[in-house]
């Protein structure tokens, strides 16, 4: 991607599922060349995580693998080792998310790869951190949401603990990993030395609790569940209107006054109980009940116009498809269209990072078929693909179709 910030950076991606692939997709969006290593015949587990499918590919897989090339290698097959070593010798970055110790057993651990590329930046994504006991625990977003406390603060106050509706911790972990990799590449420019980075789902989750975590640490009290409300700000929650729901965020006293003006409720503005945020929190139930009656009197669009006119942050609660359409209609699309070999013209969520000036706005490579680029990449390394195919190495997309 000419002119992009990470142009010329080659990433060797041994990861699969979500956190690692999300990280490498972020790097690809910024211009890095990403080579995705997958198991012959099966590939990344998310290729089978459907329905829904598009062109024989699970939409889950499609969501986090744009901008990459796929090479099918059996890392446990010694015959594939020359290809792995050649790839590692030319890589600036390697990333893996195996259980602790597995990468070393496969010969792709940090110590093994730094022999081939002394200044390599090596990133391990783990579930719970390699230094924690018991060692080698498998970690998935759902289980870490449970163990990190996130589920305990999500859901209705009198309801069951609830997971977030998307694998948010995987995404956070992927972003943290990408940030650490970019920082290590910057340090390498100064020192000429590589780095080993580790990012865990649990640490990303705990850090992502931010103000809730700080309150628990400072007070020694467990956080509760507030449903869609905020534990420390009132009003900061959804309200049902005459024809739909809106979210209202009056996050300070000035916005509270503006909200009262937008609602034509001078009585609330003049009520001493609600004059400051601590009072509004203390009298949450009474205040929310008053606002609920007010908002129910008119439709969502009318309320949004009135709130916008008074500078009060508010938004309609939309469906996912509706949200992408609204972003497009507002003048800045949130999707990118690629030409996929089996799915045809395919819309994907776009990178949220806009970099100007650069070529970063160019359409990325579509998510690859399994082994789609094996011959191409091996040829670039000066290896004879015909000699290696079948010896722990596979080429696609024929194998991909057979696996389907």
C-alpha positions, -999 to 999 in steps of 0.1 A, spaced: 0 0 0 22 29 -13 25 58 11 8 40 40 25 43 75 36 7 77 46 2 41 75 -22 38 67 -40 71 62 -77 67 41 -95 93 41 -133 98 8 -142 113 5 -175 131 -26 -165 150 -62 -175 145 -98 -168 157 -102 -131 166 -77 -112 188 -46 -121 167 -63 -117 133 -79 -84 144 -44 -72 154 -29 -81 120 -59 -67 102 -52 -33 119 -15 -36 108 -26 -45 72 -50 -15 71 -20 7 80 0 -8 50 18 -38 64 22 -69 43 5 -97 63 12 -134 55 -14 -156 73 -1 -191 81 -29 -217 83 -33 -254 87 -37 -273 54 -72 -286 49 -88 -267 78 -73 -233 82 -84 -207 108 -112 -221 130 -134 -192 121 -137 -203 85 -162 -228 98 -179 -205 123 -212 -202 105 -239 -197 93 -240 -172 79 -216 -178 50 -208 -157 19 -193 -175 -11 -185 -205 11 -167 -184 37 -180 -178 72 -188 -141 77 -170 -144 111 -137 -152 92 -144 -125 66 -148 -98 93 -111 -99 105 -90 -111 76 -89 -85 49 -56 -73 36 -38 -106 41 -23 -134 20 -28 -170 31 -1 -197 30 -11 -232 41 17 -248 62 16 -277 87 38 -263 114 40 -298 130 55 -313 98 93 -311 97 91 -311 59 75 -276 60 104 -262 81 124 -247 52 94 -227 42 87 -216 78 124 -206 83 125 -186 50 93 -168 60 107 -160 94 140 -148 81 122 -121 60 97 -110 86 97 -79 106 70 -90 129 57 -124 141 25 -129 160 10 -161 176 -18 -170 200 -11 -206 208 -13 -219 244 19 -211 263 47 -234 252 31 -246 220 49 -221 198 82 -232 212 74 -269 206 65 -260 170 98 -243 165 83 -208 160 89 -194 195 107 -161 201 141 -177 207 139 -198 175 128 -170 153 153 -144 166 181 -168 155 167 -164 119 159 -127 123 177 -111 153 157 -79 152 123 -95 149 94 -80 168 76 -110 183 41 -108 198 23 -135 219 -14 -132 226 -25 -153 256 -57 -159 275 -45 -152 310 -8 -143 307 21 -167 306 32 -158 341 -1 -167 358 -10 -201 373 -22 -225 362 1 -222 331 -12 -227 296 -50 -221 303 -70 -216 271 -87 -183 271 -117 -173 250 -134 -139 251 -165 -153 268 -147 -170 297 -125 -140 302 -155 -117 303 -167 -139 331 -134 -140 351 -125 -103 346 -156 -89 362 -171 -75 330 -201 -99 331 -207 -90 367 -213 -53 358 -233 -60 326 -270 -67 326 -301 -54 345 -296 -48 383 -319 -76 392 -310 -99 363 -283 -124 356 -247 -115 347 -246 -108 309 -218 -109 283 -213 -80 259 -230 -86 225 -197 -88 206 -163 -104 215 -151 -70 228 -121 -83 248 -107 -100 217 -110 -66 199 -94 -47 228 -66 -72 230 -60 -70 193 -58 -32 195 -34 -34 224 -12 -59 206 -11 -37 174 -1 -7 195 27 -26 212 39 -39 179 40 -4 164 58 9 195 84 -19 192 90 -12 155 96 25 164 120 14 191 138 -8 166 144 22 144 164 38 172 182 8 187 183 -18 159 169 -44 184 138 -64 183 114 -70 212 91 -97 226 56 -85 235 29 -103 253 -7 -92 256 -34 -112 273 -71 -111 271 -74 -109 309 -50 -79 312 -69 -62 283 -101 -68 301 -90 -55 334 -75 -24 318 -107 -19 298 -128 -17 330 -112 18 335 -134 39 358 -153 9 372 -120 -8 381 -107 24 397 -138 28 418 -135 -9 431 -98 -5 438 -102 28 456 -133 19 477 -128 -19 482 -165 -23 471 -176 -45 443 -193 -27 414 -229 -34 407 -250 -38 375 -269 -7 363 -284 -21 331 -282 7 305 -276 34 331 -243 48 343 -232 42 379 -218 77 383 -237 100 359 -275 108 358 -292 111 333 -270 89 310 -292 62 297 -318 53 271 -354 66 272 -384 53 253 -401 79 231 -435 76 214 -421 56 185 -386 43 195 -357 45 218 -330 72 222 -299 74 243 -293 106 262 -260 116 277 -262 147 300 -227 142 314 -223 175 333 -243 202 350 -242 224 319 -257 197 297 -282 189 325 -295 225 322 -296 222 284 -315 190 287 -341 207 309 -345 235 284 -349 210 255 -375 192 274 -392 224 285 -389 213 322 -378 244 341 -392 227 372 -365 200 370 -338 226 364 -349 245 395 -352 214 418 -324 216 443 -322 178 445 -310 177 409 -288 208 409 -255 188 409 -246 154 396 -242 138 431 -277 149 439 -290 135 406 -273 102 413 -287 101 448 -322 108 434 -318 87 403 -352 69 405 -373 101 409 -355 120 382 -355 91 356 -392 86 362 -399 123 354 -378 122 323 -394 90 311 -428 105 312 -416 136 293 -398 116 265 -428 93 260 -449 122 248 -431 127 215 -413 107 188 -376 99 186 -368 121 156 -385 151 171 -366 147 204 -333 143 185 -339 176 167 -347 194 200 -318 179 219 -294 187 190 -306 223 190 -297 226 227 -263 208 223 -273 177 243 -256 145 231 -282 120 221 -287 93 195 -313 69 181 -308 33 192 -303 16 158 -299 -19 145 -265 -29 131 -275 -27 95 -294 5 101 -262 19 118 -241 13 87 -267 28 65 -269 59 87 -232 63 86 -232 61 48 -261 86 45 -243 110 68 -215 113 43 -187 90 55 -192 53 47 -181 28 73 -176 0 48 -151 -9 21 -160 -30 -9 -136 -58 -21 -138 -83 -49 -137 -117 -33 -129 -148 -54 -160 -167 -43 -183 -142 -27 -180 -116 -54 -184 -79 -45 -183 -79 -7 -188 -51 17 -166 -52 48 -165 -30 79 -138 -4 71 -108 6 91 -117 34 116 -82 49 112 -81 75 85 -45 86 76 -38 115 53 -20 119 30 -14 82 22 -26 54 1 -44 39 31 -78 46 16 -72 21 -13 -93 -10 -13 -75 -38 7 -70 -73 -4 -101 -94 1 -100 -120 29 -80 -149 14 -91 -184 6 -72 -211 24 -38 -214 9 -47 -190 -19 -12 -174 -19 10 -204 -10 27 -206 -44 30 -169 -48 46 -163 -15 70 -193 -17 80 -181 -51 89 -147 -38 111 -164 -12 130 -182 -40 115 -216 -29 103 -243 -54 66 -245 -45 62 -277 -66 88 -295 -44 71 -284 -12 34 -289 -21 23 -320 -3 53 -320 21 35 -302 49 26 -274 25 -7 -270 6 -19 -246 -21 -54 -234 -27 -81 -227 -34 -86 -264 -43 -79 -276 -8 -102 -249 6 -131 -261 -15 -124 -297 -4 -125 -286 32 -159 -271 27 
